[in-house]
Amino acid sequence: MQSPLFSYTEQQSQDRYTIQNPQLLRVSLTGHDDILARKGAMVAYQGLMEFDGEYQSQGQRRARAHTGEGLELMRCSGQGTIYFANLAQYIHIVDVDHDGITVDSAYVLALDSALHTEVIAVDSQYGISGTGKYQLSITGTGKVALMTSGQPLMMQVTPDKYVNADADAIVAWSSSLRVQMQAQTHSSGVWRRRGNTGEGWELSFLGQGFALVQPSEVLPPQSHDTGQGIRAQYGMGQQGAHGQNQNNAWN
């Protein structure tokens, strides 16, 4: 049998994490260190592997129920190679150090089991309530594989150059940054015919670090509605915390 498909062979690498292609992650396990991955993200593996649902503490379950933020993980162990993917999202490997990284859990594909995760609240000068203001803090030393819808933009934040980003497009940022949620962007001339800009909540980042933005304002679908197909979920911007507050006002 012959086909151009045979050109898509395994990437040979000694690294633990390897980008097989922009939308497929290859992880090598030697039997010593486990990794944690998003439930259902395994697409293939070679070798002797075990997959177990990761235990969640009572505190983690409470945090997820209260905030809607958290990770549904499986523990992967053994010797061999595993391939991970999620809805053909673009995959990026990040080395986490002492500074830590803050990320929306919807964009986490896999991470070293030695890393620590905790749900935190994003600072808001408006005191917005709802699940949209909560994010996942990842600390320790190790690697995490993040996903984006399309090729992202990495923006540097310095003391003399802060960054504003749409709250539905932001993926991750340095945990050392100071963060504020800003009010909705609108036209300065309310009587102008163009009216509202259509922009929602935005985050302002100050300090020294980075902010990772994707060219999309919709999270990867996280669940299915029976008979309705895939249901998209949104972040904390126009369709997130802002929309939730409006809904709560009517309930």
N, C-alpha and C positions, 0 to 999 in steps of 0.2 A: 504494500500500500504506500502511496506517495501523496504528499500534501504539504502546502506551506505551513500547516499546523505544526509540523515536526521541527520547525525552527523555534517554537516556544518551549525550550527545554529548561531544566532547573538551573538556577544561578549557583555557581560554585563559589562558596565563601566559607571562611573559618569564623566569621562573626556569628554571634548568637542571634541577632536580628538582621535580616537582609530584605531589602525591597526586591521581591521577585519581579514585579513590574509595578507601575504606579498605583495599581489597585489591588495588589496581592502581596501579603506579608509572609515571609518564610522565617520560621523560628527553629533553631537547632537546640535540642536538649541532650544533655550528657548523663542524666540520671542523678545529678546532684542538686540542681536548683529548679524548682517549679516556676511556672509562670501562670498568671491569671489572665483570662481572656473573656471577652463578651460572650455570654451564652449564645450558642448557635452559630458562632462565627467561624468554626472550623469547616474548611471545604475539602481538605485532603490531608493525609499524613502517611509517613513511612516509619517503620520500626515498631517497638513495643511501647505503646502509649496508654495512659489511663486518663479519663476525663471524669471529674466529680464536681457536682454543684458546690460552690463555695459557701461555707457557713456564714450567716450574718448574725451578729450579736443583737441583743435586744435593743441596744442603743442605736445601732445602724438601722434596724427595722423601724424604730420610732422616727428617726430622722427622715427616712424615705417616705413614711406615711404622712409626716407633717409638712415636708418641703417638696416632695415629688422628685428630689434629686438623690442620686445614688447609683450604684452599679450592680447589675445582675451578672455575676461572674461565675465562671467555671475554672477549676484548678486543673492544669495540664501538667502531667509528670511522666517520666520515662526516658527512654533513649531513642532518638530518631529526629525526624523533621516533621513539623506541622505547618500547614498553610492556612492563613486566616484572611477573610475578606468580609465586607458588609455592604451589600447593595452597590457594589462597584464604586465605592467612595475612594478618593485619593488618600494614600497612606503616607505618613511622615513619622520618622523615628526621632524622639527627643531624649537627650540625656538630662535627667533631673539631678540637680546638685543641691547644696545646702539652701539655695534661695527658694526652691520649690516652684511649682507651677499651679495656677488656678485654671480650671477648664470646666466646660459644660460636660457632664457625664455622657451625653449622647454622642460625643466625639471621641470617646476612648475605645480603642479596639483591643489592646492588650498592654500588660505592664508586668514588670518584675514583681514577684510576690513579696520581696523585701520592702517595697515602697509602702508608705502609709497614706491612707485616704481618709478625708474628713469633710463632711458637709459644712459649709460656712455661708454666712449671709453677706451679700454685697452691700456695701455702704450706700445709703440713699438719703439725700438731704430732704426728700419728700416723704420718707417713711412709708414707702409703697409696701403693701402686704400682698401675699400670694407667692406661689412657688417660683415665679420668675426671678426673684432676687437671690436665689440660692445657687451656689456653684460648688464644685468639688475641688478641694485643696489636696494636692499630691506632694508629699515631702519625702525626704530620704535621699538615698543615692541609688540610681538605677536607670532603666530605660522604660519609656512609655511610647506606645504607638498610637498616634492620633489620626483622625479621619477628617477630611474636608470635602465639601461639595465643590469640585473644581480645584484649580490651582490657586493656592492662597497667597496672601500678601503679608510679609513679616515687616512690621513697623517698629522702628526703634524709638524708645521714649527716653528723653534726657531731661535734666532739670530745667533747661531753657527751651525745650520743645516737647510739649505735651501732645497727646493724641486723643481725638474723639472718634468713637466708632459706633455704628448702629448696633444696638443691643441684640438684634436678631442675626447679625453677621459675625460678631466676635466669637472666636473659638476658644482661645486661651490667652493667658498673659502671665508675666512674672508675678509671683505672689508678693514680692517686695514693693510693688507699685501701690500707690494710693488710688482708690477708685471712688468715683462719685457717679450716681445715676442722674442724668440731666433731664430736664423737662422736654416735652415734645418740640421739635423744630418746626417753626411756622413762619409764614411771610411777615415781614416787619410792617408792611402796609396792608392792614386787614381789608381795606376797601379796594385793593387791586383785584382785577378780574381773575388773575391766576389763583388767588386764594391759597388754600392749604397746600403744603408741599408733599403731603402723603408720607412724611417721615414719622417714625415713632420715637420711642425712648432711645437715648444714646448713653454710652458710658464714657466718662472722661478719665484718662490715665495720666498720673503725674509721678515723677521720680526718675528712676534709672532702671531700664529693663526693656521688655519687648511686648508687643501686642500682636496676636495672630488673627487675621481677618480672612474670611472666605468670600468668594463671589456669589453668595446665595444668602437668603434670609429665611430659609426653611430648613429645619432639622431633618436628618434622615428619619424616615418612618420608623416608629418604634413598636407599633402594634397593628393588628388587623381588626376590622369591623366585619362581623359575619354578614355576608351578602353585599358588602359595600367596598371590598377590596382594601388596599392599603390606606391607612389614615395618617396624614401628615401631622406632625406636632411642631409647635413653634417655641421659640425662646422667650426672652423677657422683654422684647421690644413691643412694637405696635400690636402684634398678635399674642404677646405673652402676658406679663404682669399687668400691662395697661388694659388689655382686653379682659383679663380675669377680674380686675377691679370693677370694670363696668358690669360684668356679669354678677359679681357679688352684690353690687348695689341694688340689683333687681331681685335678689334671692332673700 
